[in-house]
């Protein structure tokens, strides 16, 4: 479709804006155009994350999480998010430690969610995991506040807004190298980046759970990274600068 109809529009554009280098690289695989590229990450409004609920608010609603270290996936429950990899990785560490609990927060296609629930049962870890369903804004902040590790082993993510939200809460993040902002996170030492392999994800999860100091350091670096690169204010500044240059406005 792009080659037949849209390529002309792309060629006549003053620029094409991408939210991450991965998004830009994927676009280049199937189209070559004359227009210059703009790389401007998506921005997050940081105001809600400056007033997080007290720690323990989310756990209080889920007795099964009491005294546990929470490994959190927050977002749409979809196959592209690598949830099978996450469940397999969790099963690898659940057998040798009883202090970990997996939280899958979000909603998705009913058949797929049931498939993940069935996988948890087959692996014998359904009592070590909670699928919350859709959360409202307050509940989302509460689970981010109570989590110990955030994991997104996605097979493809043009940006990764949930990762930014987790970092804004000071959470250490564990992501795959298919998440759009993995390079920025690796460069800032704000999280751990792995390939899409369950054993690699399990090793990284165990490392984070075993090392509170590492979790604290990564969380601090992530929060700083969001402030300097992924805030709504920073995005607006970069867009204003870029668009003024394109329009010739001083």
VOBA-1610 file (N, C-alpha, C; in pm, whole numbers, padded with zeros to 5 digits, always signed):
BEGIN
Unk+00083-00120+00000Unk+00000+00000+00000Unk+00087+00126+00000Unk+00190+00124+00086Unk+00279+00240+00092Unk+00350+00260-00041Unk+00402+00153-00100Unk+00474+00166-00226Unk+00383+00215-00338Unk+00257+00170-00338Unk+00166+00205-00447Unk+00103+00343-00430Unk+00069+00380-00307Unk-00012+00500-00287Unk+00052+00607-00197Unk+00115+00565-00090Unk+00159+00662+00010Unk+00301+00713-00009Unk+00379+00644-00089Unk+00520+00683-00102Unk+00532+00827-00153Unk+00443+00867-00242Unk+00446+01004-00294Unk+00426+01104-00180Unk+00331+01076-00091Unk+00309+01165+00023Unk+00433+01172+00112Unk+00495+01057+00137Unk+00616+01056+00219Unk+00727+01139+00153Unk+00742+01126+00022Unk+00848+01197-00048Unk+00828+01349-00047Unk+00703+01391-00041Unk+00675+01535-00040Unk+00662+01592+00101Unk+00677+01508+00202Unk+00671+01556+00339Unk+00797+01635+00374Unk+00782+01735+00459Unk+00899+01811+00504Unk+00989+01724+00591Unk+00929+01628+00661Unk+01005+01534+00743Unk+00911+01422+00785Unk+00967+01311+00829Unk+00890+01200+00884Unk+00935+01180+01028Unk+00841+01185+01120Unk+00873+01179+01263Unk+00858+01038+01316Unk+00960+00991+01386Unk+00959+00859+01450Unk+00977+00876+01600Unk+00926+00779+01675Unk+00936+00786+01820Unk+01056+00710+01876Unk+01121+00627+01793Unk+01238+00552+01840Unk+01321+00509+01720Unk+01444+00469+01748Unk+01531+00423+01641Unk+01481+00293+01581Unk+01421+00208+01663Unk+01367+00082+01610Unk+01256+00111+01510Unk+01168+00204+01543Unk+01060+00240+01451Unk+01116+00293+01320Unk+01218+00376+01329Unk+01283+00430+01210Unk+01347+00318+01127Unk+01416+00227+01193Unk+01482+00116+01123Unk+01381+00025+01054Unk+01269-00004+01121Unk+01166-00088+01060Unk+01106-00021+00936Unk+01085+00110+00944Unk+01029+00181+00829Unk+01124+00176+00710Unk+01251+00188+00737Unk+01350+00188+00629Unk+01359+00053+00558Unk+01313-00053+00626Unk+01319-00185+00565Unk+01224-00200+00447Unk+01114-00123+00449Unk+01018-00141+00340Unk+00989-00015+00261Unk+01062+00094+00286Unk+01045+00210+00201Unk+01169+00297+00205Unk+01200+00353+00089Unk+01310+00448+00076Unk+01251+00578+00025Unk+01263+00684+00104Unk+01204+00812+00066Unk+01309+00922+00078Unk+01277+01036+00017Unk+01370+01149+00015Unk+01361+01236+00140Unk+01249+01231+00208Unk+01226+01322+00320Unk+01320+01290+00438Unk+01367+01393+00507Unk+01451+01370+00626Unk+01369+01312+00741Unk+01437+01251+00835Unk+01373+01189+00950Unk+01388+01277+01074Unk+01287+01277+01158Unk+01293+01338+01290Unk+01276+01228+01394Unk+01368+01220+01489Unk+01357+01123+01596Unk+01321+01197+01725Unk+01193+01191+01761Unk+01144+01259+01880Unk+01064+01159+01963Unk+01117+01116+02078Unk+01046+01016+02159Unk+00911+01067+02207Unk+00823+00973+02239Unk+00696+01010+02300Unk+00723+01064+02441Unk+00632+01146+02489Unk+00650+01206+02620Unk+00542+01164+02718Unk+00577+01159+02844Unk+00484+01121+02951Unk+00464+01241+03044Unk+00339+01269+03077Unk+00309+01371+03178Unk+00352+01318+03314Unk+00449+01381+03375Unk+00507+01329+03498Unk+00431+01370+03624Unk+00332+01458+03611Unk+00260+01505+03729Unk+00199+01391+03813Unk+00128+01294+03750Unk+00067+01187+03831Unk+00172+01104+03906Unk+00294+01098+03854Unk+00395+01012+03915Unk+00469+01083+04028Unk+00440+01210+04047Unk+00502+01283+04158Unk+00423+01265+04288Unk+00304+01207+04280Unk+00220+01186+04398Unk+00168+01042+04398Unk+00259+00949+04419Unk+00222+00808+04418Unk+00150+00770+04547Unk+00061+00671+04541Unk-00007+00625+04663Unk+00093+00561+04759Unk+00058+00548+04885Unk+00149+00484+04982Unk+00180+00341+04940Unk+00304+00301+04963Unk+00342+00163+04931Unk+00259+00066+05014Unk+00208-00037+04950Unk+00125-00136+05016Unk-00022-00124+04981Unk-00060-00016+04913Unk-00201+00005+04877Unk-00253-00107+04789Unk-00178-00142+04686Unk-00222-00247+04593Unk-00215-00385+04660Unk-00108-00410+04733Unk-00093-00539+04800Unk-00208-00565+04898Unk-00259-00459+04961Unk-00365-00476+05060Unk-00491-00535+04998Unk-00511-00514+04868Unk-00628-00568+04799Unk-00605-00711+04751Unk-00482-00759+04762Unk-00447-00892+04712Unk-00365-00966+04818Unk-00432-01036+04908Unk-00361-01105+05018Unk-00254-01201+04970Unk-00269-01256+04850Unk-00172-01353+04799Unk-00035-01290+04775Unk-00030-01156+04772Unk+00096-01086+04746Unk+00170-01047+04873Unk+00113-01072+04987Unk+00173-01030+05114Unk+00312-01091+05131Unk+00411-01006+05159Unk+00546-01051+05183Unk+00621-01099+05061Unk+00567-01076+04942Unk+00629-01124+04819Unk+00701-01011+04744Unk+00798-01051+04665Unk+00859-00959+04570Unk+00778-00966+04441Unk+00727-00851+04395Unk+00635-00850+04282Unk+00708-00822+04151Unk+00691-00915+04057Unk+00740-00898+03921Unk+00621-00858+03836Unk+00627-00740+03778Unk+00509-00680+03715Unk+00524-00667+03564Unk+00419-00711+03493Unk+00396-00670+03355Unk+00269-00588+03353Unk+00277-00467+03301Unk+00161-00378+03296Unk+00138-00335+03152Unk+00017-00361+03103Unk-00015-00322+02967Unk-00110-00422+02903Unk-00125-00408+02774Unk-00214-00499+02700Unk-00159-00641+02705Unk-00248-00736+02733Unk-00209-00876+02734Unk-00224-00930+02593Unk-00112-00939+02523Unk-00111-00977+02382Unk+00013-01059+02354Unk+00004-01147+02256Unk+00114-01237+02225Unk+00242-01162+02191Unk+00231-01046+02125Unk+00350-00971+02086Unk+00430-00922+02207Unk+00366-00918+02325Unk+00433-00868+02445Unk+00528-00971+02506Unk+00530-01091+02451Unk+00622-01193+02502Unk+00580-01253+02635Unk+00449-01261+02659Unk+00403-01309+02789Unk+00433-01457+02811Unk+00432-01536+02705Unk+00471-01677+02720Unk+00615-01687+02769Unk+00703-01602+02714Unk+00842-01599+02759Unk+00850-01560+02907Unk+00770-01462+02945Unk+00770-01416+03084Unk+00723-01526+03178Unk+00616-01595+03141Unk+00564-01703+03226Unk+00667-01816+03237Unk+00729-01853+03125Unk+00831-01957+03127Unk+00949-01916+03215Unk+00991-01790+03201Unk+01103-01741+03282Unk+01068-01742+03430Unk+00946-01698+03461Unk+00905-01696+03601Unk+00902-01837+03659Unk+00856-01934+03579Unk+00850-02072+03628Unk+00990-02125+03660Unk+01091-02074+03591Unk+01229-02117+03615Unk+01279-02073+03752Unk+01235-01953+03796Unk+01284-01905+03925Unk+01188-01938+04040Unk+01060-01961+04007Unk+00961-01989+04112Unk+00992-02117+04187Unk+01052-02213+04117Unk+01082-02341+04181Unk+01190-02333+04286Unk+01277-02234+04276Unk+01388-02227+04371Unk+01378-02110+04470Unk+01269-02035+04461Unk+01247-01929+04560Unk+01098-01906+04577Unk+01056-01893+04702Unk+00912-01881+04729Unk+00871-01738+04761Unk+00959-01642+04736Unk+00928-01503+04770Unk+00886-01421+04649Unk+00873-01482+04533Unk+00841-01408+04410Unk+00696-01431+04369Unk+00633-01326+04319Unk+00495-01335+04272Unk+00485-01256+04141Unk+00423-01316+04042Unk+00407-01255+03910Unk+00273-01184+03901Unk+00275-01059+03855Unk+00152-00982+03837Unk+00140-00943+03691Unk+00034-00990+03626Unk+00002-00953+03488Unk-00115-00856+03495Unk-00085-00727+03483Unk-00186-00624+03501Unk-00227-00567+03367Unk-00355-00582+03336Unk-00407-00533+03210Unk-00510-00629+03153Unk-00562-00595+03039Unk-00665-00678+02975Unk-00621-00714+02835Unk-00692-00808+02776Unk-00661-00851+02640Unk-00773-00939+02587Unk-00750-00995+02470Unk-00846-01087+02412Unk-00872-01203+02509Unk-01000-01233+02529Unk-01038-01333+02631Unk-00970-01467+02607Unk-00967-01514+02483Unk-00907-01644+02454Unk-00758-01644+02486Unk-00692-01533+02457Unk-00548-01527+02485Unk-00522-01523+02636Unk-00601-01445+02709Unk-00583-01439+02854Unk-00607-01577+02916Unk-00707-01649+02865Unk-00733-01783+02915Unk-00617-01877+02883Unk-00554-01855+02767Unk-00438-01938+02730Unk-00322-01916+02828Unk-00299-01790+02864Unk-00193-01760+02960Unk-00226-01819+03097Unk-00354-01808+03138Unk-00396-01866+03265Unk-00376-02018+03264Unk-00407-02081+03150Unk-00387-02225+03137Unk-00240-02262+03144Unk-00156-02180+03087Unk-00012-02204+03092Unk+00040-02198+03235Unk-00010-02101+03310Unk+00028-02091+03451Unk-00013-02217+03529Unk-00133-02269+03500Unk-00180-02391+03567Unk-00093-02510+03529Unk-00063-02524+03400Unk+00015-02639+03352Unk+00154-02640+03413Unk+00210-02521+03438Unk+00343-02512+03497Unk+00339-02520+03649Unk+00219-02528+03704Unk+00205-02542+03849Unk+00236-02415+03927Unk+00217-02300+03864Unk+00250-02174+03932Unk+00131-02077+03933Unk+00010-02128+03914Unk-00106-02038+03911Unk-00128-01970+04045Unk-00086-02035+04155Unk-00101-01973+04286Unk+00010-01871+04315Unk+00105-01861+04222Unk+00215-01767+04237Unk+00200-01649+04141Unk+00083-01638+04079Unk+00062-01533+03979Unk-00079-01476+03993Unk-00093-01348+03956Unk-00222-01281+03959Unk-00243-01209+03826Unk-00356-01236+03760Unk-00398-01162+03642Unk-00506-01065+03688Unk-00478-00936+03684Unk-00567-00839+03748Unk-00685-00796+03663Unk-00673-00805+03530Unk-00771-00741+03444Unk-00739-00592+03429Unk-00827-00520+03362Unk-00805-00378+03337Unk-00799-00299+03468Unk-00701-00207+03478Unk-00687-00122+03595Unk-00719+00023+03559Unk-00780+00095+03653Unk-00799+00238+03630Unk-00670+00311+03665Unk-00668+00443+03649Unk-00545+00520+03667Unk-00489+00507+03808Unk-00576+00514+03907Unk-00530+00505+04045Unk-00473+00367+04075Unk-00538+00263+04025Unk-00490+00126+04046Unk-00356+00104+03976Unk-00342+00165+03860Unk-00216+00152+03786Unk-00100+00212+03865Unk-00121+00330+03920Unk-00017+00392+04002Unk+00012+00309+04126Unk-00092+00249+04183Unk-00074+00167+04304Unk+00010+00043+04276Unk-00015-00023+04164Unk+00061-00145+04134Unk+00205-00110+04096Unk+00225+00003+04027Unk+00360+00047+03996Unk+00436+00081+04124Unk+00367+00139+04219Unk+00430+00175+04347Unk+00471+00051+04426Unk+00391-00056+04418Unk+00417-00174+04499Unk+00509-00276+04432Unk+00526-00266+04301Unk+00608-00365+04230Unk+00755-00348+04265Unk+00830-00456+04247Unk+00975-00454+04271Unk+01054-00455+04141Unk+00997-00517+04038Unk+01062-00526+03908Unk+00956-00515+03800Unk+00985-00441+03693Unk+00895-00432+03578Unk+00957-00508+03462Unk+00876-00591+03394Unk+00929-00673+03285Unk+00843-00657+03160Unk+00910-00633+03046Unk+00843-00630+02915Unk+00934-00699+02814Unk+00917-00833+02795Unk+01000-00907+02701Unk+00939-00912+02561Unk+00898-00796+02512Unk+00818-00788+02389Unk+00896-00833+02266Unk+00822-00891+02170Unk+00880-00927+02040Unk+00886-00807+01946Unk+00817-00701+01980Unk+00816-00582+01895Unk+00744-00468+01962Unk+00813-00356+01981Unk+00754-00241+02051Unk+00816-00115+01991Unk+00735-00036+01921Unk+00794+00081+01854Unk+00848+00183+01954Unk+00792+00187+02076Unk+00843+00279+02177Unk+00850+00208+02312Unk+00739+00199+02383Unk+00735+00134+02514Unk+00692+00230+02623Unk+00570+00284+02609Unk+00523+00385+02704Unk+00511+00329+02845Unk+00474+00202+02858Unk+00461+00143+02992Unk+00597+00134+03061Unk+00702+00116+02983Unk+00838+00112+03039Unk+00873+00249+03097Unk+00840+00354+03024Unk+00867+00490+03071Unk+00788+00518+03199Unk+00663+00474+03204Unk+00582+00495+03324Unk+00643+00421+03444Unk+00693+00301+03420Unk+00756+00226+03529Unk+00882+00298+03578Unk+00963+00347+03486Unk+01084+00421+03525Unk+01049+00550+03599Unk+00939+00614+03558Unk+00897+00736+03627Unk+00863+00711+03773Unk+00828+00586+03805Unk+00799+00548+03944Unk+00922+00497+04017Unk+01037+00500+03948Unk+01159+00452+04011Unk+01177+00302+04009Unk+01100+00233+03923Unk+01111+00088+03913Unk+01227+00047+03823Unk+01306-00055+03862Unk+01403-00112+03769Unk+01329-00189+03660Unk+01373-00176+03537Unk+01302-00239+03426Unk+01390-00346+03361Unk+01323-00450+03316Unk+01385-00560+03242Unk+01309-00572+03111Unk+01377-00545+03000Unk+01310-00541+02871Unk+01388-00621+02767Unk+01321-00653+02656Unk+01390-00719+02547Unk+01454-00615+02456Unk+01544-00662+02371Unk+01609-00572+02275Unk+01522-00545+02153Unk+01393-00575+02165Unk+01296-00540+02060Unk+01208-00424+02104Unk+01229-00373+02225Unk+01157-00256+02273Unk+01226-00131+02220Unk+01148-00037+02167Unk+01204+00074+02091Unk+01310+00155+02162Unk+01300+00170+02294Unk+01394+00256+02365Unk+01499+00176+02443Unk+01528+00054+02398Unk+01622-00029+02473Unk+01762+00031+02475Unk+01802+00095+02365Unk+01937+00152+02360Unk+01953+00265+02461Unk+01853+00351+02469Unk+01859+00460+02565Unk+01866+00408+02709Unk+01791+00303+02736Unk+01791+00244+02870Unk+01926+00178+02900Unk+01981+00108+02803Unk+02112+00044+02823Unk+02220+00150+02842Unk+02219+00254+02761Unk+02321+00358+02770Unk+02316+00431+02905Unk+02194+00450+02958Unk+02178+00520+03085Unk+02192+00427+03206Unk+02215+00298+03181Unk+02221+00198+03287Unk+02097+00207+03376Unk+01982+00215+03307Unk+01854+00232+03375Unk+01774+00103+03381Unk+01828-00005+03331Unk+01757-00132+03332Unk+01844-00240+03271Unk+01789-00361+03263Unk+01858-00474+03202Unk+01789-00508+03071Unk+01868-00527+02966Unk+01817-00561+02834Unk+01862-00702+02798Unk+01767-00785+02755Unk+01801-00922+02716Unk+01743-00953+02578Unk+01783-01065+02523Unk+01719-01117+02403Unk+01587-01184+02443Unk+01508-01220+02344Unk+01379-01284+02369Unk+01398-01434+02394Unk+01461-01466+02505Unk+01486-01604+02545Unk+01450-01618+02692Unk+01369-01718+02723Unk+01318-01729+02860Unk+01429-01750+02961Unk+01535-01823+02924Unk+01643-01846+03020Unk+01719-01717+03051Unk+01736-01631+02951Unk+01803-01503+02973Unk+01717-01412+03061Unk+01587-01412+03035Unk+01494-01331+03114Unk+01493-01381+03258Unk+01492-01513+03277Unk+01492-01570+03412Unk+01618-01532+03488Unk+01732-01540+03422Unk+01859-01504+03487Unk+01857-01358+03531Unk+01804-01270+03444Unk+01799-01128+03476Unk+01701-01100+03591Unk+01587-01168+03591Unk+01491-01152+03701Unk+01553-01196+03833Unk+01620-01310+03833Unk+01682-01359+03955Unk+01789-01262+04005Unk+01866-01207+03912Unk+01969-01110+03950Unk+01908-00988+04017Unk+01798-00938+03963Unk+01733-00821+04021Unk+01671-00852+04157Unk+01608-00967+04169Unk+01547-01004+04297Unk+01652-01025+04405Unk+01770-01072+04366Unk+01875-01101+04463Unk+01953-00978+04507Unk+01938-00867+04436Unk+02024-00751+04459Unk+01943-00623+04477Unk+01898-00593+04598Unk+01821-00469+04622Unk+01898-00344+04583Unk+02030-00344+04602Unk+02111-00229+04566Unk+02108-00203+04417Unk+02113-00309+04339Unk+02105-00295+04193Unk+01969-00240+04153Unk+01862-00292+04215Unk+01728-00242+04184Unk+01718-00093+04212Unk+01773-00051+04326Unk+01767+00091+04364Unk+01845+00176+04264Unk+01964+00132+04226Unk+02046+00209+04132Unk+01980+00221+03996Unk+01932+00110+03944Unk+01866+00113+03813Unk+01741+00201+03819Unk+01666+00191+03928Unk+01546+00273+03942Unk+01578+00421+03944Unk+01685+00459+04012Unk+01725+00600+04017Unk+01768+00648+03879Unk+01846+00566+03809Unk+01890+00603+03674Unk+01771+00615+03579Unk+01674+00524+03593Unk+01557+00528+03506Unk+01475+00653+03528Unk+01457+00691+03654Unk+01380+00811+03685Unk+01448+00934+03628Unk+01580+00939+03636Unk+01654+01051+03579Unk+01642+01052+03427Unk+01647+00935+03365Unk+01635+00925+03219Unk+01501+00978+03171Unk+01394+00942+03240Unk+01261+00991+03201Unk+01256+01143+03209Unk+01314+01199+03313Unk+01311+01344+03329Unk+01385+01418+03220Unk+01495+01360+03173Unk+01578+01429+03074Unk+01537+01400+02930Unk+01474+01283+02905Unk+01447+01247+02766Unk+01300+01218+02734Unk+01222+01171+02831Unk+01090+01118+02797Unk+00974+01191+02864Unk+00997+01308+02919Unk+00887+01384+02976Unk+00810+01455+02865Unk+00683+01487+02891Unk+00602+01560+02794Unk+00664+01696+02764Unk+00721+01760+02867Unk+00782+01891+02848Unk+00902+01883+02754Unk+00985+01778+02776Unk+01103+01762+02690Unk+01062+01733+02547Unk+00960+01646+02529Unk+00912+01615+02395Unk+00861+01741+02326Unk+00785+01824+02398Unk+00731+01947+02340Unk+00841+02042+02297Unk+00946+02051+02378Unk+01059+02138+02342Unk+01125+02090+02213Unk+01145+01959+02203Unk+01210+01905+02084Unk+01122+01921+01960Unk+00992+01901+01976Unk+00901+01920+01863Unk+00899+02066+01819Unk+00894+02156+01916Unk+00891+02299+01883Unk+01017+02340+01806Unk+01131+02296+01855Unk+01257+02329+01788Unk+01261+02273+01645Unk+01221+02147+01631Unk+01225+02082+01501Unk+01127+02144+01404Unk+01005+02171+01449Unk+00903+02224+01361Unk+00930+02368+01322Unk+00990+02445+01413Unk+01028+02582+01378Unk+01134+02580+01269Unk+01230+02488+01279Unk+01334+02479+01178Unk+01276+02439+01042Unk+01179+02346+01044Unk+01118+02302+00918Unk+01034+02412+00853Unk+00970+02495+00936Unk+00883+02599+00882Unk+00955+02730+00857Unk+01082+02737+00899Unk+01158+02860+00878Unk+01125+02969+00977Unk+01059+02933+01090Unk+01024+03032+01191Unk+01142+03047+01287Unk+01182+03169+01309Unk+01298+03195+01396Unk+01258+03180+01542
//
